[in-house]
């Protein structure tokens, strides 16, 4: 889940953010010497375009929305971290409710995120992003991506998980082994797209080769991008540009992340006879059972 930022023509960052798509759509390939837009101009002017006149291409975006989306499902590895075991023995001659001690464990939780392909949208443009996973502990793992330059950010904090004392019904001559453990997600790896969504039009100034008159034509931005991407000379742009709808297009940046964090705490209970390591044949309760608990969480 990510926050979005909408930039309008009146905003001070508008021209900086607009620069990225303008550069892409007016790029000249150094190998071929061809402009990105030459064939597209021919199409939208019905080939009535004077090559001796330098055309004007203006991107008029009604708004620009910056956002982040998951590129694919993150890869998750998990492991259980041991928090401790209590032995609750009952030799009282009758069943008793016995209580464990408090269980506690401190772990270092780390998130690292990297902007690998930036978008030229101004040095101050940053967005916060939450990893899209379900956390039973109610913990949100979030990170901040900068759009305008490639960079790596790492954040580490010590988190202490504490489980309050647990009460277990233990029969006479039995011992309950109460074990607490933390399920930790380790090396969660994901990839994200940093998106700049442009909605608006292309304003084309050109000279008609047939009439020699200066002409102006307005074309929906998405339609222009769709045509630009249709030519083999511009196939390299497909990693940066995407047609969305008639008046809308994406410009892409890329990022990734890794994260280590706790997701839930578990209590395991095993009941055994006091004079044997074998499970109780007919215990007062189930021989063994497990359940989730909600811990107290302290971040440092």
Beta strands, then each sheet from edge to edge (+ up, - down):
strand 1: 5-8
strand 2: 56-70
strand 3: 75-90
strand 4: 96-99
strand 5: 103-117
strand 6: 126-130
strand 7: 142-146
strand 8: 151-163
strand 9: 167-170
strand 10: 174-207
strand 11: 214-220
strand 12: 241-245
strand 13: 248-273
strand 14: 288-293
strand 15: 296-299
sheet 1: 1+ 2- 10+ 3-
sheet 2: 1+ 2- 10+ 11-
sheet 3: 1+ 2- 10+ 13- 5+ 8- 15+
sheet 4: 1+ 2- 10+ 13- 12+
sheet 5: 1+ 2- 10+ 13- 14+
sheet 6: 4+ 9-
sheet 7: 6+ 7-
end
